Amino acid sequence: MRPFREALSGMKRAPVLTFLSVMAIGLSVFTIGLFALTAHNIDVALSDVEGRVEVVAYLRDDASEELIEIARHEIESYPEVQAARYISKVEALFEASRELSEFSDVYSDLEVNPLPSSFEISLRPDFRTPTDVEAVADRVATYHFVEETRYGREWVDRIYSLRRVAGGAAVILGLSFALGAALLIGIAVRMSVLARANEIAIMQTVGATDSYIRRPFLIEGLLTGLGGGLLALAMTFAAYQAVERSLVTLAWLPELWTAAGLAFAGILGMLAAGRAVRRELRRLDVY
Amino acid sequence: MVKLGSVTKSFGGSSPAVLDVSFHLRKGEFAFLTGASGAGKTTILKLVHMLHKPSSGEVRVSKYSSSRIRRRDLPELRRRVGYIFQDFRLLENLTAEENIAFALQVTGLPRAKIGPRVQKLLNQVGLAARARALPRELSGGEQQRVAVARALANDPLVLLADEPTGNLDERASAGVFNLFQQINASGTSVLMATHDAALLRQHRAVRVIELEQGRLVFDSAEGTAA
């Protein structure tokens, strides 16, 4: 309890410095929060588009219903496949006339249904790469009653490369923001340790051990970091609400991300304090 | 008790701050460490407190040697070597009694034992009535008494005082010096740095170790100039 009490009283003794440290940490983590919000929403949008990736297999008219059902079961058992839906000729015509209502007259005048039956095969999230999609299409094409498979190769390739670019950019930008925030947190915490260098020197003079001196500072660093993290979270949430109310619908960050952000700020605050106190102790003590 | 053997301390400048100094302060002994500003008095005290490491030679304080001491042993040493500064160095946000209690808390002494010990120390330095005062509410002499009480908190073997009366008027100086004499009478060695010639004249019986440009030039215990 002593280090905790000391940490709180240390923060109370220098309210302006504590406030400035929390603000500095809050603003630097806020940049990460905004970036995370953007990255998460790009990810959500891409996942939504990727969810629509499917392989369509057009079937010959002479395929028996029994064989079709067996094949559908087999296709659904592929590891890459999430679901395989059978669309009969009648359903295909119904859907076509519903989706293309301007041609409804043409469809109703038809004597023979020209549309083939088909399988609409959706893929599991981890198997939506161009290679996997192509592999499923090729495998389905081996059924003798499959006339043709289609999956929009160009479209799949584009989404895939877009995700790779976005993922790479997210890692680089995220690391840069995190590094910037880490530096700012380090500076803010070091300032507050330096402001109390006299106190540290007195503690050493009266025979306090290094760990006794360090503990309250570590807790203070942790609390300052968490305070900054909470401030950043509040600012990010305010920005999210402002954008959502006036511009576009956004997805809020996953709980794991916000928890990781808070932990990042708190742990970094603690590490920065530990490093700053260690440097100060080494500066004062030559042994 | 405190023994310096051919100690030289250089900070990288053209001439060393302390050059080949040797003396022995025995248990229960009182000595003045004197010399002009920059003669090396504070450096000697910091070497004894092991805040500085000798560039060559050896400082011994009780069982501790500057050549062999480990970093983790320094707190224990410093509890047994009280240090008093000219500018008091009290924690401004703590009251007189809290400043003294602080030196006991760092040793891990139970809280129940700290209160009575602080009270005893405040009585010893004549400040029982000012226990709850903050440093800024105390006079210079009173602040130095608090610093003395803090230095005595852990029953030091030796008390190092760096110009302890330098910021005090004549009356307060005399009071603080009398306090040192009382402490010394109870068996604690005292090494007091001062350049106050009047104080040296008033206490001719006290051993004088004189420094000049880092060298020991006179030690009254040896009887002659070095």
Boltz contact constraints between the chains, C-beta under 6 A:
constraints:
  - contact:
      token1: [A, 13]
      token2: [B, 93]
      max_distance: 6.0
  - contact:
      token1: [A, 202]
      token2: [B, 89]
      max_distance: 6.0
  - contact:
      token1: [A, 205]
      token2: [B, 83]
      max_distance: 6.0
  - contact:
      token1: [A, 206]
      token2: [B, 103]
      max_distance: 6.0
  - contact:
      token1: [A, 206]
      token2: [B, 106]
      max_distance: 6.0
  - contact:
      token1: [A, 207]
      token2: [B, 75]
      max_distance: 6.0
  - contact:
      token1: [A, 207]
      token2: [B, 78]
      max_distance: 6.0
  - contact:
      token1: [A, 207]
      token2: [B, 79]
      max_distance: 6.0
  - contact:
      token1: [A, 207]
      token2: [B, 106]
      max_distance: 6.0
  - contact:
      token1: [A, 208]
      token2: [B, 106]
      max_distance: 6.0
  - contact:
      token1: [A, 209]
      token2: [B, 75]
      max_distance: 6.0
  - contact:
      token1: [A, 212]
      token2: [B, 106]
      max_distance: 6.0
  - contact:
      token1: [A, 286]
      token2: [B, 53]
      max_distance: 6.0
  - contact:
      token1: [A, 287]
      token2: [B, 71]
      max_distance: 6.0
  - contact:
      token1: [A, 287]
      token2: [B, 74]
      max_distance: 6.0
